[in-house]
Amino acid sequence: MEMSEKLQALAAEKAAVLQGDAERIAKQHADGKCTARERAAKLFDAGSFVEMDALKQNGNVVAGCGTVNGQAVYCFAQDFASGSGAMTKAQAEKILKVLRMAKVTGAPVVALLDSAGVKLSEGMDALPAYAEILGALARLSGVCPLISCVMGPCRGLAAMITQLTDFNIQVKKTGEIALHTAQVMNSEKGREKTAQQLFGAETMDAQGACALTAATEEEAVAQIAALIDLLPACNMEDAPLADGEDLNRELSAEDPDGAAALMQDLADSGMLIELYKGYGPAIRTALCRVGGHTVGLVANDHSADGGRLSSQDSRKAARFVRLCDCYQLPVISLVNTDGLSVPLAGHQGALLRGAADLLYAYAEATAPKIAVITGSAVGAAYVAMGGKSIADMSYAWPTAVISPLTKEAAVQTLDGDKLNAGESRDALEADYAQRFGALAAAKAGIVDDVIEPRETRKYIIAALELLASKHDVNLPKKHGNLPL
């Protein structure tokens, strides 16, 4: 065969692969979903995506590398329009190649998930394939940013991929994360819920199985790009430093109980990405820039049960702090909590483990840590989030109270005799707040300074500049034993 004929045959073969099955593609569009290659085209800078192993048979996945806003990024997108995106040995080989390339080059990985599960005809071969992928993701964790996006069904072992990535985004209406089928979940008498009710974005958001939800695939792609823009390419690099807005801008949000407004006011141009909104309501976590630096914000929401931390709140914050520490992102804690929640009978152990997770995450983290105590800082919650022995820099607003107990509990416990004698509860609580207030804490060396609320952003930026060259390492060890 002449060279020209070979080139023509190759071109025809590639065209058939790239065009795909028209009927299956039409069905994909009818279901409100894009194809794998259409998704890659939307994510990557125009003309930058280079597909790898495009002609590999039974791959059912589009894999390759390109740039997102100029940053090199690897991606694998399961192709539901080809074999329902089912996991095969060939698909696993393509995905593992992407993960290996990301590891040796130091670049983020994006997984676009849309698959009916395992290709059953491959039998036992499918299980080792999943095992290799999950193992590779676990080893890559903390080395390169990992982002998964569930755009269609993600069932069985594939659902584990979502939990091994740093960020998991789920598209509403089409995305489903499920270990079991709807038939199994509805096996109980009288239960007839749809797959979306069981495994959809709202359900998974409330259970902490996705960091972000998106109304459309386009919104999900925009969220992926925004995350990549904030993160370093790998753990050996620093996050990109951007031009921050006015470094001397004063805060307008000075209500310690308004966590959402305070976080937005701290962020450059008010832009932040809040994670796990529907999970652990007493604490808020977000990525943003402050003074051009990418940081992680952890804020107690005092409007939710006085900011008391449940096991869910604690584990949510602990995972976020560890994420920031993986990539040396400073953690800014806005502390306003009445301590730990009072659990239901039989749940004390879960609360204890969650609080230990939070304390461990903060104590182990070597990234810069800055604490601002805006209101109450009570007991174990204060020790974990804002304790001077844990935070590099610690500030307090003038109205802050740092104490073992809330003022209400302290007066009830310590001043019962005075209450019985007719002394005013309000006066006793005010006296307790003064004795354990911000000024007393500063005099005792528990905080570095008492600051005006409107100047909080300026103090944080100054601390970020001071701590930019921080270099701290833990003792040599394989790893610690996180109290999961």
C-alpha positions as CSV (number, residue, x, y, z in Angstrom):
1,M,0.0,0.0,0.0
2,E,1.3,3.4,-1.0
3,M,2.0,6.0,1.7
4,S,-0.9,8.2,0.4
5,E,-3.3,5.3,0.7
6,K,-2.1,4.6,4.2
7,L,-2.6,8.2,5.1
8,Q,-6.1,8.2,3.7
9,A,-6.9,5.0,5.6
10,L,-5.5,6.5,8.8
11,A,-7.5,9.7,8.3
12,A,-10.7,7.7,7.7
13,E,-10.0,5.7,10.9
14,K,-9.4,8.8,13.0
15,A,-12.4,10.5,11.6
16,A,-14.6,7.6,12.5
17,V,-13.3,7.6,16.0
18,L,-13.6,11.4,16.5
19,Q,-17.1,11.5,15.0
20,G,-18.4,8.6,17.1
21,D,-21.7,6.8,16.8
22,A,-24.3,9.4,15.6
23,E,-27.2,7.6,17.2
24,R,-25.5,7.3,20.5
25,I,-24.4,10.9,20.4
26,A,-27.9,12.0,19.7
27,K,-29.2,10.0,22.7
28,Q,-26.5,11.7,24.8
29,H,-27.6,15.1,23.7
30,A,-31.3,14.2,24.3
31,D,-30.4,13.3,27.9
32,G,-29.0,16.8,28.4
33,K,-25.4,15.7,28.3
34,C,-22.4,16.6,26.1
35,T,-20.1,14.0,24.7
36,A,-16.6,13.4,26.2
37,R,-14.8,15.3,23.4
38,E,-17.3,18.2,23.6
39,R,-16.6,18.4,27.4
40,A,-12.9,18.4,26.8
41,A,-13.3,21.2,24.2
42,K,-15.2,23.3,26.6
43,L,-12.6,22.8,29.4
44,F,-9.4,23.4,27.6
45,D,-8.0,26.4,25.8
46,A,-8.9,26.4,22.1
47,G,-6.7,24.0,20.1
48,S,-4.6,23.0,23.1
49,F,-6.0,19.6,23.9
50,V,-3.9,16.7,22.7
51,E,-5.7,13.3,22.9
52,M,-3.6,10.2,23.7
53,D,-4.4,6.6,22.6
54,A,-7.4,7.8,20.6
55,L,-7.4,4.7,18.5
56,K,-7.2,2.3,21.4
57,Q,-10.0,-0.2,21.1
58,N,-12.7,-0.6,23.9
59,G,-11.2,2.4,25.6
60,N,-14.6,4.2,26.2
61,V,-12.6,7.2,27.5
62,V,-11.1,10.4,26.1
63,A,-7.7,11.0,27.7
64,G,-5.0,13.6,27.1
65,C,-3.5,16.9,28.1
66,G,-3.9,20.6,27.2
67,T,-4.0,24.0,28.9
68,V,-6.7,25.6,31.0
69,N,-6.1,29.3,31.2
70,G,-2.5,28.6,30.2
71,Q,-1.9,26.0,33.0
72,A,-1.0,22.4,31.8
73,V,-3.7,20.0,32.8
74,Y,-4.3,16.3,32.3
75,C,-7.8,14.9,31.8
76,F,-9.7,11.7,31.3
77,A,-13.4,11.9,30.3
78,Q,-15.5,8.8,30.2
79,D,-17.4,8.5,26.9
80,F,-21.0,7.4,27.6
81,A,-21.6,7.5,23.9
82,S,-19.1,4.7,23.5
83,G,-20.0,1.5,25.3
84,S,-21.8,3.5,27.9
85,G,-18.4,4.6,29.2
86,A,-18.1,1.2,30.9
87,M,-14.8,0.5,32.6
88,T,-12.7,-1.9,30.6
89,K,-9.1,-3.0,30.9
90,A,-8.3,-0.7,27.9
91,Q,-10.0,2.3,29.7
92,A,-8.0,1.6,32.8
93,E,-4.8,1.6,30.8
94,K,-5.6,4.9,29.3
95,I,-6.5,6.5,32.7
96,L,-3.4,5.1,34.3
97,K,-1.2,6.6,31.6
98,V,-2.7,10.0,32.3
99,L,-2.1,9.6,36.0
100,R,1.5,8.6,35.4
101,M,2.1,11.5,33.1
102,A,0.7,14.0,35.6
103,K,2.9,12.5,38.3
104,V,6.2,12.8,36.4
105,T,5.4,16.3,35.0
106,G,3.6,17.8,38.0
107,A,0.2,18.9,36.7
108,P,-3.4,18.8,37.9
109,V,-5.7,16.0,36.8
110,V,-9.4,16.4,35.9
111,A,-11.7,13.4,35.8
112,L,-15.0,13.8,33.9
113,L,-17.1,10.9,35.0
114,D,-20.1,9.5,33.0
115,S,-20.2,5.7,33.1
116,A,-22.8,2.9,33.5
117,G,-20.2,1.0,35.6
118,V,-18.1,-2.1,34.7
119,K,-18.2,-3.9,31.4
120,L,-19.5,-7.2,32.8
121,S,-18.3,-9.2,29.8
122,E,-14.7,-8.5,30.9
123,G,-15.4,-10.3,34.2
124,M,-12.6,-10.4,36.7
125,D,-10.4,-8.1,34.6
126,A,-12.5,-5.1,35.6
127,L,-11.8,-5.4,39.3
128,P,-8.0,-5.2,39.1
129,A,-8.4,-2.3,36.7
130,Y,-10.4,-0.4,39.3
131,A,-7.9,-1.4,42.0
132,E,-5.0,0.0,40.0
133,I,-6.8,3.3,39.3
134,L,-7.9,3.8,42.9
135,G,-4.4,3.0,44.1
136,A,-2.8,5.4,41.7
137,L,-5.1,8.2,42.8
138,A,-4.4,7.5,46.4
139,R,-0.6,7.8,45.8
140,L,-1.1,10.9,43.6
141,S,-3.1,12.6,46.3
142,G,-1.3,15.5,47.8
143,V,1.2,15.5,44.9
144,C,-1.0,17.0,42.1
145,P,-4.4,18.7,42.5
146,L,-7.2,16.1,41.6
147,I,-10.6,17.3,40.5
148,S,-13.5,15.0,39.6
149,C,-16.8,16.1,38.0
150,V,-19.8,13.8,37.9
151,M,-21.7,14.6,34.7
152,G,-23.7,11.4,34.4
153,P,-24.0,8.1,36.3
154,C,-21.1,7.2,38.5
155,R,-21.8,3.8,40.0
156,G,-20.2,1.1,42.0
157,L,-16.4,1.3,42.4
158,A,-16.3,4.3,40.1
159,A,-18.0,6.3,42.9
160,M,-14.8,5.8,44.9
161,I,-12.9,7.9,42.4
162,T,-15.0,10.9,43.5
163,Q,-13.9,10.6,47.1
164,L,-10.2,10.1,46.3
165,T,-10.0,13.5,44.5
166,D,-9.4,16.8,46.2
167,F,-12.6,18.3,44.8
168,N,-15.7,16.6,43.5
169,I,-18.2,18.5,41.5
170,Q,-21.7,17.1,40.7
171,V,-24.0,18.3,38.0
172,K,-27.6,18.6,38.9
173,K,-30.2,16.6,37.1
174,T,-27.7,14.3,35.3
175,G,-25.0,13.5,37.8
176,E,-25.5,10.5,40.1
177,I,-23.0,9.1,42.7
178,A,-24.1,5.6,43.7
179,L,-22.5,2.6,45.3
180,H,-25.7,0.6,44.9
181,T,-28.4,0.6,42.3
182,A,-31.8,2.3,42.9
183,Q,-33.4,-1.2,42.9
184,V,-31.2,-2.2,45.9
185,M,-31.9,1.0,47.7
186,N,-35.6,0.7,47.1
187,S,-35.8,-2.9,48.3
188,E,-37.4,-1.9,51.5
189,K,-41.2,-2.1,51.4
190,G,-42.8,1.2,50.5
191,R,-39.6,2.9,49.2
192,E,-39.8,4.1,45.6
193,K,-37.4,6.9,45.1
194,T,-35.9,7.9,41.8
195,A,-32.1,7.7,41.1
196,Q,-31.9,11.5,41.4
197,Q,-33.6,11.5,44.8
198,L,-31.2,8.8,46.0
199,F,-28.0,9.8,44.3
200,G,-28.4,13.3,42.9
201,A,-26.4,16.4,43.7
202,E,-28.7,17.7,46.4
203,T,-28.5,14.4,48.3
204,M,-24.8,14.1,47.9
205,D,-24.2,17.7,48.9
206,A,-26.1,17.2,52.1
207,Q,-24.0,14.1,52.9
208,G,-20.7,15.7,52.1
209,A,-20.0,13.5,49.1
210,C,-19.5,16.5,46.7
211,A,-17.6,19.8,47.3
212,L,-19.6,21.7,44.7
213,T,-22.7,21.4,42.7
214,A,-23.4,22.9,39.3
215,A,-26.7,23.6,37.5
216,T,-25.2,22.8,34.1
217,E,-22.1,21.2,32.6
218,E,-21.0,24.7,31.5
219,E,-21.1,25.9,35.1
220,A,-19.2,22.8,36.2
221,V,-16.5,23.5,33.7
222,A,-16.2,27.1,34.9
223,Q,-15.9,25.8,38.5
224,I,-13.0,23.5,37.4
225,A,-11.2,26.3,35.7
226,A,-11.7,28.6,38.7
227,L,-10.2,25.9,41.0
228,I,-7.2,25.3,38.7
229,D,-6.6,29.1,38.6
230,L,-6.2,29.2,42.4
231,L,-4.1,26.1,42.9
232,P,-0.4,25.3,42.2
233,A,0.4,22.8,39.5
234,C,1.8,20.4,42.1
235,N,3.1,20.3,45.7
236,M,6.5,21.3,44.6
237,E,5.3,24.7,43.4
238,D,3.6,27.7,45.0
239,A,0.1,28.8,44.1
240,P,0.1,31.6,41.6
241,L,0.4,35.0,43.1
242,A,-2.1,37.4,41.5
243,D,-2.4,41.2,41.6
244,G,-4.5,41.8,44.7
245,E,-7.0,44.7,45.0
246,D,-6.3,47.6,47.4
247,L,-4.2,46.1,50.2
248,N,-5.3,48.7,52.6
249,R,-9.0,48.2,52.0
250,E,-11.0,48.2,55.2
251,L,-13.8,45.8,56.0
252,S,-17.4,46.8,55.8
253,A,-18.7,43.5,57.3
254,E,-18.0,43.8,61.1
255,D,-20.7,41.5,62.4
256,P,-19.0,38.5,64.0
257,D,-22.1,36.4,63.5
258,G,-22.2,37.1,59.7
259,A,-19.7,34.5,58.6
260,A,-20.7,34.5,54.9
261,A,-20.5,38.3,54.6
262,L,-17.2,38.4,56.5
263,M,-15.6,35.8,54.3
264,Q,-16.7,37.6,51.1
265,D,-15.5,40.9,52.4
266,L,-12.0,39.5,53.2
267,A,-11.6,38.0,49.7
268,D,-10.1,40.0,46.9
269,S,-13.0,41.6,44.9
270,G,-15.4,39.5,47.0
271,M,-14.7,36.4,44.9
272,L,-14.5,33.0,46.7
273,I,-15.3,29.4,46.1
274,E,-17.2,28.0,49.1
275,L,-17.0,24.2,49.4
276,Y,-19.4,21.7,51.0
277,K,-22.1,24.3,51.5
278,G,-24.8,21.7,52.4
279,Y,-22.7,19.7,54.8
280,G,-21.6,20.7,58.3
281,P,-23.6,24.0,58.5
282,A,-21.8,25.3,61.7
283,I,-18.6,25.8,59.8
284,R,-17.8,27.3,56.3
285,T,-14.8,26.5,54.1
286,A,-13.8,28.4,51.0
287,L,-10.8,29.0,48.7
288,C,-10.1,32.6,47.6
289,R,-7.3,35.2,47.2
290,V,-6.5,37.7,49.9
291,G,-3.9,40.3,48.9
292,G,-3.2,38.2,45.8
293,H,-2.4,35.1,47.9
294,T,-4.5,31.9,47.5
295,V,-5.7,31.0,50.9
296,G,-8.2,28.7,52.6
297,L,-10.8,30.3,54.8
298,V,-12.4,28.4,57.7
299,A,-15.1,30.2,59.5
300,N,-17.5,29.3,62.3
301,D,-21.1,30.2,61.5
302,H,-22.4,31.4,64.8
303,S,-25.9,31.7,63.4
304,A,-26.0,27.9,63.2
305,D,-26.3,26.6,66.8
306,G,-23.8,29.1,68.1
307,G,-21.1,27.8,65.8
308,R,-20.9,24.6,67.9
309,L,-19.0,21.9,66.1
310,S,-20.6,18.6,65.4
311,S,-18.7,15.6,64.1
312,Q,-19.7,16.5,60.6
313,D,-18.5,20.1,61.0
314,S,-15.2,19.0,62.5
315,R,-14.5,16.4,59.8
316,K,-15.4,18.9,57.0
317,A,-13.0,21.5,58.4
318,A,-10.3,18.8,59.0
319,R,-10.4,17.6,55.4
320,F,-10.2,21.2,54.1
321,V,-7.3,22.1,56.4
322,R,-5.4,19.0,55.2
323,L,-6.2,19.9,51.6
324,C,-4.7,23.4,52.1
325,D,-1.7,21.9,53.8
326,C,-1.0,19.5,50.9
327,Y,-0.4,22.5,48.6
328,Q,1.1,24.9,51.2
329,L,-2.0,27.2,51.1
330,P,-2.3,29.4,54.2
331,V,-5.2,28.7,56.4
332,I,-7.1,31.6,57.9
333,S,-9.5,30.7,60.7
334,L,-12.3,33.0,61.7
335,V,-13.2,31.7,65.1
336,N,-16.6,32.3,66.6
337,T,-17.9,29.2,68.3
338,D,-19.6,28.3,71.5
339,G,-17.6,25.0,71.6
340,L,-18.6,21.5,70.6
341,S,-22.2,20.5,70.0
342,V,-24.1,18.4,72.5
343,P,-24.7,15.2,70.7
344,L,-27.6,12.8,71.0
345,A,-27.2,9.9,73.4
346,G,-24.8,7.3,72.0
347,H,-23.1,9.9,69.7
348,Q,-20.4,11.1,72.1
349,G,-17.8,8.8,70.5
350,A,-18.5,10.2,67.0
351,L,-18.2,13.8,68.3
352,L,-14.9,12.9,70.1
353,R,-13.4,11.4,66.9
354,G,-14.5,14.4,64.8
355,A,-13.0,16.9,67.3
356,A,-9.8,14.8,67.3
357,D,-9.7,14.9,63.5
358,L,-9.9,18.6,63.5
359,L,-7.3,19.1,66.2
360,Y,-5.0,16.7,64.4
361,A,-5.4,18.4,61.0
362,Y,-4.5,21.8,62.4
363,A,-1.7,20.6,64.6
364,E,-0.1,18.6,61.8
365,A,-0.4,21.3,59.1
366,T,2.9,23.1,58.4
367,A,1.3,25.7,56.0
368,P,1.0,29.2,57.5
369,K,-1.9,29.4,59.9
370,I,-3.6,32.7,61.0
371,A,-6.4,32.9,63.5
372,V,-8.8,35.8,64.0
373,I,-11.1,35.4,67.0
374,T,-14.2,37.4,66.1
375,G,-16.5,36.4,68.9
376,S,-16.7,33.4,71.2
377,A,-13.8,31.0,71.4
378,V,-14.8,28.2,73.7
379,G,-13.1,25.0,74.9
380,A,-11.8,22.4,72.5
381,A,-13.1,24.2,69.4
382,Y,-10.8,27.2,70.3
383,V,-7.8,24.9,71.0
384,A,-8.1,23.3,67.6
385,M,-8.8,26.3,65.5
386,G,-7.2,29.3,67.1
387,G,-4.9,28.2,69.9
388,K,-1.7,30.2,70.1
389,S,0.3,27.0,70.1
390,I,-1.2,26.0,66.8
391,A,-1.7,29.3,64.9
392,D,1.4,31.2,63.7
393,M,-0.4,34.5,64.2
394,S,-3.5,35.0,66.4
395,Y,-5.6,38.2,66.6
396,A,-8.8,39.0,68.4
397,W,-11.6,41.5,67.9
398,P,-12.2,43.7,71.0
399,T,-15.5,41.9,71.8
400,A,-14.0,38.4,71.6
401,V,-14.2,36.1,74.6
402,I,-11.7,33.2,75.0
403,S,-12.8,30.8,77.7
404,P,-13.3,27.1,78.7
405,L,-17.1,27.6,78.9
406,T,-19.6,29.9,77.4
407,K,-20.5,32.8,79.7
408,E,-24.0,31.4,80.3
409,A,-22.6,28.0,81.3
410,A,-19.8,29.5,83.3
411,V,-22.1,31.7,85.4
412,Q,-24.5,28.8,85.9
413,T,-21.7,26.5,87.0
414,L,-19.4,28.9,88.9
415,D,-21.8,31.5,90.3
416,G,-24.8,29.5,91.3
417,D,-24.6,30.8,94.8
418,K,-24.6,34.4,93.6
419,L,-27.6,33.7,91.3
420,N,-29.5,32.2,94.2
421,A,-28.6,35.2,96.3
422,G,-30.4,37.4,93.7
423,E,-27.5,38.9,91.8
424,S,-28.1,39.8,88.2
425,R,-27.3,37.1,85.7
426,D,-26.6,39.7,83.0
427,A,-24.1,41.5,85.3
428,L,-22.4,38.2,86.2
429,E,-22.1,37.2,82.5
430,A,-20.7,40.7,81.6
431,D,-18.1,40.4,84.3
432,Y,-17.1,36.9,83.1
433,A,-16.8,38.2,79.5
434,Q,-14.5,41.0,80.7
435,R,-12.3,38.6,82.7
436,F,-11.9,36.3,79.7
437,G,-12.1,39.0,77.0
438,A,-9.7,40.0,74.2
439,L,-7.7,42.5,76.3
440,A,-7.1,40.0,79.1
441,A,-6.1,37.4,76.4
442,A,-3.6,39.8,74.9
443,K,-2.1,40.6,78.3
444,A,-1.7,36.8,79.0
445,G,0.0,36.3,75.6
446,I,-2.9,34.2,74.3
447,V,-3.3,36.4,71.2
448,D,-0.8,38.5,69.4
449,D,-2.9,41.6,69.3
450,V,-6.4,43.1,69.7
451,I,-7.4,44.7,66.4
452,E,-10.1,46.8,65.0
453,P,-12.6,44.7,63.0
454,R,-12.4,47.0,60.0
455,E,-8.6,46.5,59.8
456,T,-8.7,42.7,59.8
457,R,-7.9,42.3,56.2
458,K,-4.8,44.5,56.5
459,Y,-3.5,42.5,59.4
460,I,-4.1,39.2,57.6
461,I,-2.3,40.4,54.5
462,A,0.6,41.6,56.6
463,A,0.8,38.2,58.3
464,L,0.7,36.4,54.9
465,E,3.6,38.5,53.7
466,L,5.5,37.7,56.9
467,L,4.8,34.0,56.7
468,A,5.4,33.7,52.9
469,S,8.8,32.1,53.5
470,K,7.7,29.8,56.3
471,H,9.4,26.5,56.1
472,D,8.4,23.9,58.7
473,V,8.5,20.1,58.6
474,N,7.2,17.4,60.8
475,L,9.4,14.7,62.4
476,P,10.5,12.0,59.9
477,K,7.9,9.3,59.7
478,K,5.9,7.3,57.2
479,H,2.7,9.1,58.2
480,G,0.8,9.9,61.4
481,N,-2.2,7.9,62.5
482,L,-5.1,10.2,61.8
483,P,-7.9,9.4,64.3
484,L,-10.5,8.6,61.6
